[in-house]
Amino acid sequence: MRTSIVVKLFTLTTMLCLFILATIYMGQTIFFKQYYANRKVNEIQSNIQAFRNDYLKNVGNILAIQKLEQDFYRQNNTWITTLDSQGNLKNTNDFYLEVKIDSPKVNNEFFGKTISVLLYNMININEVLNTTPSQVISLLAPKARVMISEYKKGADLVPYRVQLEKSNIFWTNEKITKKMDDLTLDIKYSRKEKIEIPEIQLSGAITKVLFPNGNESSSFIYTNSLFMDRIKEFQANLLFNESHISFDTLQILDFTQNDVKYKLFIDQIKDQAGVTSYIFSMASLQPVDEAVQMLKDYYLYMIALVILLIVLAALYYSRKIAKPLLQINQSAKKIASLDFSETISIRSKDEIGDLSQSINSLSQTLHSYIKKLQNDIEKEKQLEHTRKEFISGVSHELKTPLSVMKSCISILKDGVATHKKDHYFKAMEKEVDKMDLLIVDMLELAKFESGTYKMRMDTFSIDKLVEEICEKLSLEFRNKQLHVHTQLAAVEVIANQHRIEQVITNFLTNAIRYSPVHEHIFITIKEEQYRVKISIENKGAHIPADQLDKVWERFYRGDSARQRAQGGTGLGLAISKNILELHGEQYGAANTEDGVLFFFYLNKQA
């Protein structure tokens, strides 16, 4: 079953477009997520290393480090901060309270001392900034009495709970609180009574309270509750030795919150004094998830667009590719049937246009060769026809002189009229001369009619040539007592001088032969704009109008005035006709008032 090229191209384009669309879809919805995550992790790793170097240069300069953190966030859309060895924010000093310990239940180690309690791990910044008046600020005011729970790790104390005395109002670091509850349960159910819970309860009066007002650089960290939660979780794991992390190299952790994936970056550093700190950073992968989801929705429109493009591509193929190919095929079929009349009109500057030009060139070449072959065949036919006519004409024309010669030979052989012997010999000689002239003219006429003769052109003065011919024929003019009148314009022409001389001689000889005695012959050369007209008119009998075109045929014998007895072979005008046609010039014959006019044209020399 034959399939249209448009259908093939349409199918190929559809499959190609769908394959490309599927490849892009798979890449953007599956591989792009992994690519984005890997690239972002690599970039953040490099930037954390740069942050680490800048941090070590600015140790102790809180403002400079806070600026580094903010610049890091703006450039990478990633949160970053530094923590001390206990997991507390290292470069913040605007969210805490001071309490003077006066509880008689504690040992002398803490009694009468003022301790600092960090509040950002227990109180959400929004409870301070977004509530007017703030309940936290009103409750945690100077002179208010509070109870403080602290986790003890070696010589370090980490506050994790603040409660108003004689009240159920409290604030706590829920991560450490949970760890403490789990530890208490483990000790209780393990029945290991010698194990003490690492906790100290202190109480006293608040002497100083400092809350951020939202304009400080540190508020930048407090506002991200998820980031603060991860810091608190890291702190709890660090205090309870549950981090299970080797800090020899940068650590990267994954976690998911509300169906959003995040990356945590934790790097341990030590300054020149050997103090341990941590770089803590968090990056969200939510942008790529949102982008992938939007891409999935976007591809619904992309599929519709691709289908539209496929339809447009099919129309383009049908107009720009299939239609020209069909036209080329149609032209090729005509060329195959030797019809070269139609050319392909496609002129586009592409492969199809080149193919069209090549087929047009092939058509023209084949047409020229076939035409040349046809011309050669016609010439061959013409030569064959010329040969046949030559044989027929020679046979016909030689029949009479041969008969005369045969009769003369018979008379001489029989000895009849021996006294007229010289007469018969002259008669035979005359017939031989006629046969010789006839054969020369026939051969020359056959040469012209063969189509192989090439005419060589000269430049000469036509008036001087006519004068020379008249001089040569002057004896014939005198013998017949003819009066020759000339009107010759001095002009040069382009032609074959020898053959034009032959034409003029034939015309004049013909005029002499058929002009009565004492008549007039007029020879005229008239100059026109681009050519010259040569006319020869003889006075005498007219040629019948219906036979004017026949005078150029070989062996023409129209009436009694043109009988063989008057001389000539009957080939002069036929030879002249072929010479003039080989020149490509106009010629003709016409009856005048009292005679016959023969004329022809030649091109002037520019």
RACORHU-V562439 format. One record per helix or strand of 3 or more residues. SS is the DSSP state (helix for helix, strand for strand). FROM is the first residue (numbers start at 1). TO is the last residue. If there is no record, write none. Layout:
# RACORHU-V562439
ss:from:to
SS:FROM:TO
SS:FROM:TO
This chain:
# RACORHU-V562439
ss:from:to
helix:5:57
helix:62:76
strand:78:83
strand:96:101
strand:114:118
helix:125:129
helix:135:139
strand:145:153
strand:156:164
strand:170:172
helix:174:190
strand:199:210
helix:219:222
helix:225:239
strand:251:257
strand:260:270
strand:276:284
helix:286:336
helix:351:414
helix:418:449
strand:458:461
helix:462:472
helix:474:479
strand:483:488
strand:492:495
helix:497:513
strand:520:527
strand:531:539
helix:545:552
helix:560:562
helix:564:566
helix:572:583
strand:587:591
strand:595:604
